[in-house]
Amino acid sequence: MARIKVEWSVEANQDLIDILEFYITRNGSSVYSKKLYSKINKSIKSLSKNPFLGAKTGDPDIRAFINGDFQVIYGVFDKLILVILIWDCRRDTEDKVIDTRRK
């Protein structure tokens, strides 16, 4: 299957920046953040090749791809994948809650 175009929402971009900055500050080094950035980008590339890898959510157009401690929440629209948000599953859930139960 050919790759599908991937776009990032403003919120997803900010989520990624926040997560990476958190770990740089927490660890006093950018080593882990660089590895994490690479891991998330590999996940996105996998999704661009096979957009239905992620688990279904309550919305038929929205899926959640779980990779370790992170979820990539994305929408599949015709020939476009929209990354809606990046979620660190170790984070306090009061911030955002995504229902990833299979329906």
C-alpha positions as CSV (number, residue, x, y, z in Angstrom):
1,M,0.0,0.0,0.0
2,A,1.2,3.5,-0.8
3,R,1.9,6.0,1.9
4,I,-0.9,8.3,2.9
5,K,-0.2,11.9,3.6
6,V,0.1,12.7,7.3
7,E,-0.7,16.1,8.8
8,W,-0.4,17.2,12.5
9,S,-2.9,19.2,14.4
10,V,-1.6,22.2,16.3
11,E,-2.6,20.4,19.5
12,A,-0.6,17.3,18.5
13,N,2.5,19.4,17.7
14,Q,2.2,21.1,21.1
15,D,1.7,17.7,22.9
16,L,4.9,16.4,21.3
17,I,6.9,19.5,22.2
18,D,5.5,19.4,25.8
19,I,6.4,15.7,26.2
20,L,9.9,16.1,24.9
21,E,10.6,19.2,26.9
22,F,9.3,17.5,30.1
23,Y,11.8,14.6,29.7
24,I,14.6,17.0,28.9
25,T,13.9,18.9,32.1
26,R,13.3,15.8,34.2
27,N,16.3,13.9,32.9
28,G,18.7,16.9,32.5
29,S,19.5,15.6,29.1
30,S,18.0,15.3,25.6
31,V,19.0,11.7,25.0
32,Y,15.7,10.1,26.0
33,S,13.7,12.8,24.2
34,K,15.6,12.1,21.0
35,K,14.9,8.4,21.3
36,L,11.3,9.1,22.0
37,Y,11.0,11.5,19.1
38,S,12.4,8.8,16.8
39,K,10.0,6.2,18.2
40,I,7.0,8.4,17.7
41,N,8.1,9.3,14.1
42,K,8.5,5.6,13.3
43,S,5.0,5.0,14.6
44,I,3.6,7.7,12.3
45,K,5.5,6.3,9.3
46,S,3.9,2.9,10.1
47,L,0.5,4.5,10.2
48,S,1.1,6.2,6.9
49,K,1.7,2.8,5.3
50,N,-1.2,1.1,7.1
51,P,-3.7,3.6,8.6
52,F,-5.8,1.0,10.3
53,L,-3.2,-0.4,12.6
54,G,-4.6,1.6,15.6
55,A,-7.5,0.5,17.8
56,K,-11.0,1.7,17.0
57,T,-12.5,4.4,19.2
58,G,-16.1,5.5,19.7
59,D,-15.7,7.6,16.5
60,P,-15.4,5.5,13.3
61,D,-12.9,8.0,11.8
62,I,-10.6,8.2,14.9
63,R,-8.1,5.5,16.0
64,A,-5.5,5.1,18.7
65,F,-2.1,3.6,18.0
66,I,-0.4,2.5,21.2
67,N,3.4,2.2,21.2
68,G,4.8,1.5,24.6
69,D,3.8,4.3,27.0
70,F,2.5,6.5,24.2
71,Q,-0.7,6.7,22.2
72,V,-1.0,8.5,18.8
73,I,-4.6,9.5,18.4
74,Y,-5.4,10.1,14.7
75,G,-8.1,10.4,12.2
76,V,-8.3,8.6,8.8
77,F,-9.9,10.8,6.2
78,D,-9.8,9.6,2.5
79,K,-6.1,10.0,1.6
80,L,-5.1,11.8,4.8
81,I,-4.1,10.9,8.3
82,L,-4.5,13.7,10.8
83,V,-2.5,13.3,14.0
84,I,-4.9,14.7,16.6
85,L,-2.8,14.3,19.7
86,I,0.1,12.5,21.3
87,W,-0.6,11.1,24.8
88,D,1.9,9.9,27.3
89,C,0.0,7.1,29.2
90,R,2.0,7.8,32.3
91,R,0.5,11.3,32.5
92,D,-2.3,12.3,34.8
93,T,-5.6,11.3,33.1
94,E,-7.5,14.4,34.3
95,D,-5.8,16.4,31.5
96,K,-7.3,14.5,28.6
97,V,-9.3,11.3,28.3
98,I,-9.5,9.2,25.1
99,D,-11.8,6.2,25.0
100,T,-9.9,3.5,23.1
101,R,-12.3,0.6,23.9
102,R,-13.0,-1.5,20.8
103,K,-16.5,-1.2,19.5
